[in-house]
Amino acid sequence: MRLEPIANPTLTRRVLPPALAIATSFAVAAFLAMIAGGNPFQVFGLIISGAVGSKFAVLETLNRATPLIFTGLAISVAFRAKLWNIGAEAQLYMGAVVTVVLGTGALGLPGWAMVPLLAVLAVIAGGILLLIPALLKTRLGVDEVVTTLLFNFIFLLFVSYLLEGPLKDPMGMGWPKSARLVSEARLPRIVDGLRLHWGFGLALIAAVGIWVVDKFTTLGFEMRAVGQNAHAARFAGIPVNPVILKTALLSGGLAALAGFSEVAGLKGSLTLDLSPGYGYTGIVVAMLALLHPLGVVAAALFVAAIFVGADSMSRAAGVPTYLADIMLASALLLTVLAILITKFRVRRD
Amino acid sequence: MDILEILLSASFWAAAIRIASPLIFATMGELICERAGVLNLGIEGIMVAGAFAGWIAVWAGLPLWGGVAIAMIAGMGFGALHGVLSVLFGLSQHVVGVGITLLATSLTFYTYRVALPEVSTPPKIEAFKVLEIPLLSDIPIIGQALFAQTPLTYLAFGLTAALAWILYRTPLGLAVRAVGESPASVAAQGLSVAAIRMGAVIFGSGLMAVGGAFLTMSAFDSFFFDMVNGRGWICIALVVFGAWRPGKALLGAILFAAFDAFQIRLQQTGIGVHVPYQIFLMMPYILSILALVLMSRRAEVPAALMVPFNKGER
């Protein structure tokens, strides 16, 4: 078989394959739910009502989407420049560690100064963490996929060490858990009485910010140019390696904000289960969004809804919650395939 | 126990070879894929799936070798999916690989929960037993290390030798290496690049799954969720460290495993008391990164690695 580019794809050609991809991943999930003894209509009904069926459910979905917007943005920024950052999980924890180290009493600042300072420092630390693999890539040609993946394991062990050693809460009854943030370091709630914190607002601002960088700045143009064809970009006078390093700082910083916002907005302290894989799920979010920053918001809400919905479905119907992960993994694979089909015709010969 | 004493003990080297065995299977699997030009990042998930498939098959009543076969088939299934997306459709090998890992892992965990809904600890199986080879196993130190292992370990070593022979001494091996270096010239010979790459990815993925199955059927006798724990990613580093050659990759795996066995023993010595255990656990991952950095200068990367081939395109 052979792929042939299509010059002017019709509207059907551009819309139908992605729609079919999502539909197929739902069908796969329905089939698996049946194997587990569930009724697929009931299972999907429970997922939807669990995700958006009540005020509590909607707030839970928005809260769950917050870290996913950050990691999704981190991945889409990196992937656009073909910097394969699979280490968002480590960068997320870096942001959380910085927040906890400085926010539990080390700094005595009022809230209006403390919260932005912590966010900025988290961004810098997360960026530096990704800078190491990025430098290994630009200087020595070491593939960043493997180094960023291995960094996840190293950094999680480091966090485990911190939580059992220097950062361990003396009042924590022996649990590996950090002390709680001082109240000046906490992200306030958007509306009093509603369980939704300003991390969500910050995530929306970040998405718009990245969209502006992408669309209106030289850096945005350079990042896309490097991603599309590094050779051509170099030929056109774009400093490819510095652009990759800037991309790394930006991507690592965005992922670190996820950790900052989870600690300062939601949890108030750091434990080893802060992230159930938000760094990896960010890849799915970014791909479903076609690497578009505003699309990331929509994709993160969709993914968060499925996770939150699947949790409550699992409690009610007894179908394992991993159904959500399967749905998203198959949606990821089918979407990349669908996007190819919108642009190419498959020829047999 | 001091350091020299550890290095001279037979049990240390026996442990090193045991730890190396799953890595050897998976590293050889990845090596075949990459030699044919396909980076297979599905390795981590495929190992998880293989570990589970082999174990559950034996638990359901199949003989041990039947379990190995089931693991292999499961791995080949995910390999086929990887191949269709990355070879036939030429999609990004990074994205497809990560997707396969997510899919294989979540499918495995889902199946586990569906198959064993009510258990708190996973059931044990009767795993492969040590098969001592007469006379040879009596050689001091290396006898116990090399000739008192489970059958799967012997298979791992035999496989490496066979693979090296096939890659460098047979037309099939030449074809596999050629599609990874210069697919256009293979196509010019009238061979199908897609078919050779598909074959390599499917077979290689099968081996990765057997590597996973080693964990549940030989190293341990049960399945745990975080069992594979990054071993797949380490194998990708081992392929680079071994400069895409089976023999060197085998030595790399043994060296790596010896280091791993060493750090486990070091934790129990006087040094281990003063150093947090997390530092020891980090070592394998740090070592993998160091290996990548060291080898980067003289990398002999297959020229067409990660380059999709579309017939009729220059």
HADDOCK unambig.tbl for C-alpha pairs under 7 A between the chains (distance, minus, plus):
assign (segid A and resid 2 and name CA) (segid B and resid 310 and name CA) 6.07 0.50 0.50
assign (segid A and resid 2 and name CA) (segid B and resid 311 and name CA) 5.96 0.50 0.50
assign (segid A and resid 3 and name CA) (segid B and resid 310 and name CA) 6.74 0.50 0.50
assign (segid A and resid 36 and name CA) (segid B and resid 114 and name CA) 5.75 0.50 0.50
assign (segid A and resid 140 and name CA) (segid B and resid 296 and name CA) 6.07 0.50 0.50
assign (segid A and resid 140 and name CA) (segid B and resid 297 and name CA) 6.87 0.50 0.50
assign (segid A and resid 141 and name CA) (segid B and resid 296 and name CA) 6.39 0.50 0.50
assign (segid A and resid 142 and name CA) (segid B and resid 292 and name CA) 6.46 0.50 0.50
assign (segid A and resid 142 and name CA) (segid B and resid 293 and name CA) 6.38 0.50 0.50
assign (segid A and resid 142 and name CA) (segid B and resid 296 and name CA) 6.00 0.50 0.50
assign (segid A and resid 146 and name CA) (segid B and resid 233 and name CA) 6.34 0.50 0.50
assign (segid A and resid 147 and name CA) (segid B and resid 289 and name CA) 6.12 0.50 0.50
assign (segid A and resid 150 and name CA) (segid B and resid 285 and name CA) 5.76 0.50 0.50
assign (segid A and resid 154 and name CA) (segid B and resid 282 and name CA) 5.34 0.50 0.50
assign (segid A and resid 154 and name CA) (segid B and resid 285 and name CA) 6.53 0.50 0.50
assign (segid A and resid 157 and name CA) (segid B and resid 278 and name CA) 5.59 0.50 0.50
assign (segid A and resid 157 and name CA) (segid B and resid 282 and name CA) 6.64 0.50 0.50
assign (segid A and resid 158 and name CA) (segid B and resid 278 and name CA) 6.83 0.50 0.50
assign (segid A and resid 161 and name CA) (segid B and resid 278 and name CA) 5.99 0.50 0.50
assign (segid A and resid 320 and name CA) (segid B and resid 110 and name CA) 6.12 0.50 0.50
assign (segid A and resid 320 and name CA) (segid B and resid 113 and name CA) 6.34 0.50 0.50
assign (segid A and resid 322 and name CA) (segid B and resid 106 and name CA) 5.87 0.50 0.50
assign (segid A and resid 322 and name CA) (segid B and resid 109 and name CA) 6.74 0.50 0.50
assign (segid A and resid 322 and name CA) (segid B and resid 110 and name CA) 5.33 0.50 0.50
assign (segid A and resid 323 and name CA) (segid B and resid 110 and name CA) 6.61 0.50 0.50
assign (segid A and resid 325 and name CA) (segid B and resid 106 and name CA) 5.74 0.50 0.50
assign (segid A and resid 326 and name CA) (segid B and resid 103 and name CA) 5.64 0.50 0.50
assign (segid A and resid 326 and name CA) (segid B and resid 106 and name CA) 5.45 0.50 0.50
assign (segid A and resid 326 and name CA) (segid B and resid 107 and name CA) 6.09 0.50 0.50
assign (segid A and resid 329 and name CA) (segid B and resid 99 and name CA) 5.66 0.50 0.50
assign (segid A and resid 329 and name CA) (segid B and resid 102 and name CA) 5.67 0.50 0.50
assign (segid A and resid 329 and name CA) (segid B and resid 103 and name CA) 5.01 0.50 0.50
assign (segid A and resid 330 and name CA) (segid B and resid 103 and name CA) 6.54 0.50 0.50
assign (segid A and resid 332 and name CA) (segid B and resid 99 and name CA) 6.44 0.50 0.50
assign (segid A and resid 333 and name CA) (segid B and resid 96 and name CA) 6.37 0.50 0.50
assign (segid A and resid 333 and name CA) (segid B and resid 99 and name CA) 5.93 0.50 0.50
